[in-house]
């Protein structure tokens, strides 16, 4: 009877399927649980990154403790801040934190934080194999240099579009007092002789402030902020550039060379003026070439450094503009052209080229004002109005974008962006 039973092969498929079901379910369970564990680790890594940054952020009480220390050592208040920040962001129903540690140390001018974690992630189908949890772990490191050395290259858009009224009130006043309802104070200078009847002079008579005037004042004020913020006379150096003095010779124009003498840079900044044109419509109004300006700036700045010493400063482009390019670009324009004239939001690939080389770009976007009474605006700019700010944000290094509307203070915005740059901690791993 036994021999007959052993020779019987009927039902073997069902038996084999039953035998194989356990490892098959287990294999599927491992895949599901592993994917979940990867997601949990990613979430906890983000929490650790945020905690490491918070530990060395300028606003934390721990940074004040570190800066008050006479020498190197642990910064206990920052360590406590980091753990609290991690706990707030690390709660989850399907896992439990086994370990969370923070170490914050001041070493010379650098404050360094390291946040580590270990967590047990509950399994589901993997329990078939008796495995109740998967262990995930990770770490994040951030640094803040209390005395980083930085070279700022201010690239200020002074092209004719920056002759628009600085506020909605200024715009309305220009529109109401010009026969063609023009909001722009065109600066007409021909053969070195200024046209007294140009809208540039009309704006002065009307008491209208144009945007480039406000930018010049804000740039001069920025020098005072830099002086008040530096710990060493050579910590911050400034260079100032515009797009040119006149439309007949548009190029990257050096207003002030790179210098630590910020009082002298302030004097030169106050003299920045609107680019002149020889007559209305000169060169089809193609004076705003962002591609060329950013390319030439990259060739001017030299090699970016770590910021740890005066001989290895970080290199930062501080770009102030309304974000609309207008240049001869018949083949590569991102918008439709007319006879090769390209009117478009800034082409961000030129920003990327600089960032990929290690330069930082801080962008102050002076909001491009809608001009509904202007036919040119309605035809060419209005179709991409919503893209202008988005492209300017994309141009900037992460965290270094600031938009200022016409009703807000450009000087305050420029100073706020500068402070954001010099106080920003960074993740190193």
VOGU-3710 file (C-alpha; in Angstrom, 3 decimals, decimal comma):
1> xxxxxxxxxx> 0,000/0,000/0,000  2,814/2,367/0,874  4,573/1,636/-2,407  1,394/2,407/-4,331  0,968/5,705/-2,459  4,530/6,803/-3,209  4,073/6,073/-6,930  0,838/8,122/-7,122  1,538/11,485/-8,908  -2,016/12,867/-8,991
11> xxxxxxxxxx> -2,478/16,272/-7,317  1,247/17,021/-7,295  0,723/20,488/-8,822  -1,487/21,535/-5,947  0,945/20,138/-3,433  3,899/21,902/-5,038  1,952/25,158/-5,264  1,144/24,958/-1,577  4,759/24,255/-0,721  5,994/27,176/-2,870
21> xxxxxxxxxx> 3,360/29,644/-1,683  5,218/30,515/1,493  8,495/31,621/-0,168  6,568/33,370/-2,953  4,533/35,393/-0,481  7,678/36,044/1,502  9,574/37,297/-1,567  6,725/39,640/-2,482  6,571/40,812/1,105  10,284/41,577/1,166
31> xxxxxxxxxx> 9,904/43,771/-1,928  6,939/45,665/-0,450  8,568/46,111/2,939  11,899/47,120/1,445  10,219/49,806/-0,665  8,451/51,116/2,423  11,709/51,115/4,399  13,379/53,156/1,627  10,539/55,695/1,798  10,843/55,938/5,591
41> xxxxxxxxxx> 14,591/56,424/5,359  14,089/59,217/2,801  11,605/60,956/5,116  13,924/60,626/8,101  16,879/61,845/6,039  14,905/64,974/5,180  14,151/65,470/8,871  17,837/65,016/9,728  18,880/67,484/7,013  16,449/70,069/8,377
51> xxxxxxxxxx> 17,642/69,461/11,939  21,310/69,798/10,982  20,586/73,092/9,235  18,461/74,336/12,133  21,314/73,634/14,533  23,584/76,101/12,775  20,961/78,539/11,484  21,568/82,183/12,302  18,257/82,508/14,144  18,961/79,752/16,669
61> xxxxxxxxxx> 19,936/80,476/20,260  22,742/77,979/19,847  24,516/80,129/17,284  24,595/83,006/19,741  26,158/80,634/22,271  28,763/79,526/19,709  29,663/83,066/18,719  30,084/83,988/22,391  32,534/81,137/22,974  36,145/82,225/23,369
71> xxxxxxxxxx> 37,485/79,002/21,848  36,428/75,781/20,174  34,106/73,172/21,659  30,619/71,705/21,788  27,576/73,925/21,359  25,070/72,248/23,673  22,123/74,563/23,000  22,354/73,864/19,283  22,476/70,137/19,951  19,243/70,391/21,912
81> xxxxxxxxxx> 17,664/72,497/19,159  18,622/69,913/16,542  17,075/67,009/18,453  13,855/68,925/19,073  13,636/69,815/15,388  14,275/66,202/14,367  11,623/64,871/16,770  9,028/67,298/15,423  9,568/66,123/11,853  10,296/62,435/12,428
91> xxxxxxxxxx> 7,022/61,064/13,821  5,521/58,072/11,973  2,905/55,397/12,670  4,786/52,545/10,961  8,206/53,021/12,510  9,859/53,881/15,801  13,031/55,883/16,416  15,665/53,747/18,141  18,405/56,380/18,277  18,730/60,085/17,449
101> xxxxxxxxxx> 21,896/62,010/18,222  23,174/65,488/17,472  26,699/66,815/17,786  27,417/70,504/17,200  30,977/71,740/17,437  32,620/75,107/16,905  36,001/74,854/15,208  37,539/78,232/14,503  35,127/80,188/12,309  33,096/77,080/11,427
111> xxxxxxxxxx> 30,127/75,677/13,326  29,502/72,078/12,263  26,464/69,958/13,108  26,016/66,212/12,623  22,628/64,565/13,156  22,387/60,742/13,098  19,377/58,455/13,400  18,364/54,795/13,539  14,773/53,570/13,226  12,878/50,269/13,206
121> xxxxxxxxxx> 10,332/49,996/10,392  7,474/47,544/10,932  7,163/44,816/8,294  4,005/43,289/6,862  4,325/40,143/4,716  7,983/39,677/5,675  6,696/38,541/9,045  6,181/35,173/7,325  9,921/34,687/7,833  9,753/35,894/11,415
131> xxxxxxxxxx> 11,220/39,341/10,636  9,196/41,930/12,560  11,241/45,031/11,648  13,723/46,470/9,157  16,421/48,802/10,481  17,227/52,044/8,635  19,817/54,641/9,565  21,443/57,780/8,227  23,164/61,046/9,010  23,253/64,692/7,928
141> xxxxxxxxxx> 26,029/67,248/8,257  25,721/71,024/7,969  28,190/73,874/8,362  27,990/77,578/8,990  31,008/79,831/8,665  30,760/82,791/11,013  33,355/84,677/9,012  33,067/83,475/5,413  34,814/85,567/2,776  32,701/86,511/-0,220
151> xxxxxxxxxx> 33,110/88,496/-3,417  29,865/90,026/-4,683  29,487/90,954/-8,340  26,434/93,178/-8,648  24,873/92,935/-12,103  22,338/95,732/-12,378  19,912/95,949/-15,265  19,933/99,603/-16,369  18,444/99,036/-19,830  15,551/101,202/-21,079
161> xxxxxxxxxx> 12,848/99,010/-19,510  14,253/99,986/-16,091  13,136/103,532/-16,932  9,578/102,559/-16,036  7,981/104,411/-13,139  9,097/102,947/-9,834  5,586/102,686/-8,378  2,046/102,401/-9,805  1,595/106,090/-8,942  4,691/107,010/-10,959
171> xxxxxxxxxx> 3,464/104,905/-13,887  0,047/106,609/-13,868  1,657/110,038/-13,777  3,832/109,267/-16,814  0,912/107,771/-18,756  -1,266/110,795/-17,978  1,380/113,264/-19,160  2,564/111,657/-22,415  0,718/111,770/-25,734  1,367/108,069/-26,413
181> xxxxxxxxxx> 0,547/107,054/-22,800  4,101/105,827/-22,260  5,177/104,717/-18,791  8,878/104,673/-19,696  11,233/107,608/-19,166  13,394/107,084/-22,255  16,816/108,677/-21,826  17,699/110,173/-25,225  21,275/111,363/-25,773  22,555/111,905/-29,328
191> xxxxxxxxxx> 26,183/112,694/-30,113  26,762/113,486/-26,457  23,905/116,015/-26,324  20,941/115,246/-24,085  17,462/115,762/-25,512  15,767/118,118/-23,070  12,362/117,052/-24,408  12,872/113,337/-23,722  10,590/111,531/-21,300  13,605/111,086/-19,022
201> xxxxxxxxxx> 13,640/114,829/-18,387  9,848/114,947/-18,287  9,932/112,415/-15,433  12,303/114,686/-13,513  10,020/117,692/-14,036  7,008/115,695/-12,879  8,850/114,391/-9,812  8,497/110,815/-11,072  10,977/108,291/-9,716  12,018/105,604/-12,198
211> xxxxxxxxxx> 13,097/102,133/-11,229  16,809/102,470/-12,025  17,031/105,456/-9,644  15,697/103,309/-6,833  18,102/100,485/-7,710  21,041/102,919/-7,624  20,000/104,194/-4,193  19,478/100,639/-2,933  22,922/99,574/-4,179  24,539/102,489/-2,363
221> xxxxxxxxxx> 22,654/101,542/0,813  23,789/97,931/0,455  27,385/99,030/0,965  26,470/100,360/4,412  24,810/97,056/5,278  27,899/95,127/4,180  30,174/97,327/6,285  27,954/96,865/9,335  27,833/93,080/8,823  31,493/92,250/8,238
231> xxxxxxxxxx> 33,850/91,056/10,951  36,967/91,793/8,959  37,648/94,701/6,552  38,380/92,226/3,755  35,489/89,830/4,455  33,195/91,257/1,761  34,339/92,759/-1,507  31,993/94,331/-4,038  32,119/94,952/-7,783  29,341/96,753/-9,660
241> xxxxxxxxxx> 28,383/96,258/-13,308  25,590/97,449/-15,592  24,589/96,598/-19,161  26,262/99,723/-20,544  26,143/103,503/-20,537  24,606/103,924/-23,996  22,716/101,760/-26,470  25,342/102,336/-29,159  27,851/100,392/-27,035  25,993/97,779/-24,986
251> xxxxxxxxxx> 28,361/95,590/-23,003  29,144/94,578/-19,459  30,191/97,924/-18,005  32,316/98,128/-14,872  30,956/100,854/-12,601  33,213/99,893/-9,710  35,998/97,269/-9,733  36,126/94,549/-7,097  37,109/96,279/-3,869  36,927/96,066/-0,115
261> xxxxxxxxxx> 36,700/99,875/-0,013  32,931/99,872/0,196  32,740/103,616/0,864  34,216/104,253/-2,568  31,928/101,638/-4,124  28,980/103,403/-2,518  29,928/106,702/-4,146  30,091/105,077/-7,567  26,851/103,157/-7,053  24,948/106,370/-6,411
271> xxxxxxxxxx> 25,894/107,570/-9,924  24,319/104,622/-11,776  21,888/105,878/-14,403  19,540/104,647/-17,101  21,167/103,545/-20,364  20,752/106,248/-22,985  19,484/105,781/-26,547  20,197/108,127/-29,500  16,546/108,119/-30,586  13,275/106,325/-29,963
281> xxxxxxxxxx> 13,332/102,778/-31,352  17,117/102,698/-31,860  18,350/99,222/-32,927  14,789/97,948/-32,632  15,079/98,376/-28,808  17,408/95,356/-28,528  19,491/96,465/-25,541  18,743/93,814/-22,901  21,006/90,853/-23,653  21,001/88,671/-20,533
291> xxxxxxxxxx> 22,824/85,843/-22,311  25,808/88,047/-23,121  25,862/89,771/-19,720  25,904/86,504/-17,750  28,501/84,979/-20,074  30,784/88,009/-19,754  30,280/88,050/-15,982  31,452/84,451/-15,787  34,635/85,412/-17,627  35,238/88,289/-15,195
301> xxxxxxxxxx> 34,880/86,742/-11,748  37,742/84,271/-11,535  37,683/80,891/-9,801  35,130/80,474/-6,976  36,571/79,444/-3,609  35,346/77,882/-0,383  34,992/81,152/1,513  37,191/79,859/4,336  39,957/82,426/3,759  40,439/85,808/2,135
311> xxxxxxxxxx> 42,447/84,194/-0,677  39,639/81,702/-1,429  36,414/83,737/-1,391  33,042/82,532/-2,581  31,935/84,242/-5,800  28,356/85,484/-5,912  26,481/87,181/-8,748  23,955/89,603/-7,244  21,551/90,080/-10,157  18,895/92,809/-10,100
321> xxxxxxxxxx> 16,460/93,001/-13,019  12,849/93,031/-14,185  13,542/89,735/-15,938  12,625/90,485/-19,576  15,292/90,108/-22,232  15,219/92,050/-25,510  18,050/91,271/-27,935  18,883/90,104/-31,425  18,530/86,347/-31,153  17,019/84,926/-34,336
331> xxxxxxxxxx> 17,716/81,230/-33,739  17,694/80,406/-30,015  14,899/82,607/-28,634  12,472/80,838/-26,300  9,560/82,932/-27,646  8,464/84,085/-31,073  10,663/86,669/-32,774  10,177/89,459/-35,294  13,049/90,013/-37,722  15,362/88,338/-35,221
341> xxxxxxxxxx> 14,262/90,491/-32,264  13,824/88,242/-29,234  11,653/89,341/-26,332  11,562/86,635/-23,680  11,881/85,872/-19,981  15,477/85,208/-18,990  16,938/82,067/-20,592  18,028/80,123/-17,507  20,559/77,888/-19,219  23,065/80,737/-18,918
351> xxxxxxxxxx> 22,395/80,856/-15,170  22,923/77,105/-14,963  26,290/77,352/-16,682  27,505/79,683/-13,917  26,035/77,605/-11,088  27,564/74,426/-12,507  30,996/76,093/-12,254  30,511/76,799/-8,544  29,238/80,378/-8,638  26,178/81,341/-6,639
361> xxxxxxxxxx> 23,489/83,571/-8,128  21,347/85,773/-5,905  18,394/87,216/-7,812  16,403/90,281/-6,857  13,459/90,320/-9,220  11,912/93,763/-9,536  8,449/92,686/-10,647  7,760/93,511/-14,278  4,764/95,833/-14,193  1,796/95,043/-16,447
371> xxxxxxxxxx> 1,134/97,973/-18,787  -2,415/97,381/-20,069  -2,562/100,737/-21,914  0,548/99,891/-23,936  0,001/98,064/-27,234  3,570/96,769/-27,386  3,214/95,230/-23,918  -0,127/93,607/-24,749  1,260/92,020/-27,932  4,708/90,864/-26,855
381> xxxxxxxxxx> 5,076/90,718/-23,066  1,617/89,958/-21,694  1,549/86,425/-23,236  4,468/85,370/-21,002  3,949/87,721/-18,040  3,336/84,800/-15,659  6,612/83,128/-16,656  8,910/86,039/-15,856  9,107/85,537/-12,095  9,287/81,751/-12,431
391> xxxxxxxxxx> 12,299/81,988/-14,742  14,033/84,477/-12,454  13,516/82,116/-9,504  14,939/79,246/-11,561  17,992/81,370/-12,378  18,797/81,841/-8,693  20,714/79,473/-6,450  18,263/77,678/-4,145  17,157/80,007/-1,362  18,694/83,118/-2,949
401> xxxxxxxxxx> 15,661/84,544/-4,758  13,721/87,599/-3,671  10,874/89,340/-5,494  10,043/92,932/-4,700  6,860/94,541/-5,956  6,545/98,225/-6,884  4,858/99,010/-3,570  7,689/97,463/-1,556  11,132/98,877/-0,853  13,864/97,750/-3,244
411> xxxxxxxxxx> 16,532/98,891/-0,779  15,025/96,812/2,030  14,702/93,828/-0,305  18,314/94,106/-1,473  19,566/94,269/2,109  17,363/91,324/3,122  18,724/89,207/0,264  22,305/90,128/1,176  21,715/89,079/4,792  20,151/85,828/3,615
421> xxxxxxxxx> 23,335/85,080/1,672  25,786/85,781/4,477  23,740/83,940/7,118  22,883/80,833/5,142  24,166/77,490/6,513  24,800/74,682/4,032  24,490/70,907/4,014  27,826/69,193/3,386  26,621/65,565/3,486
//
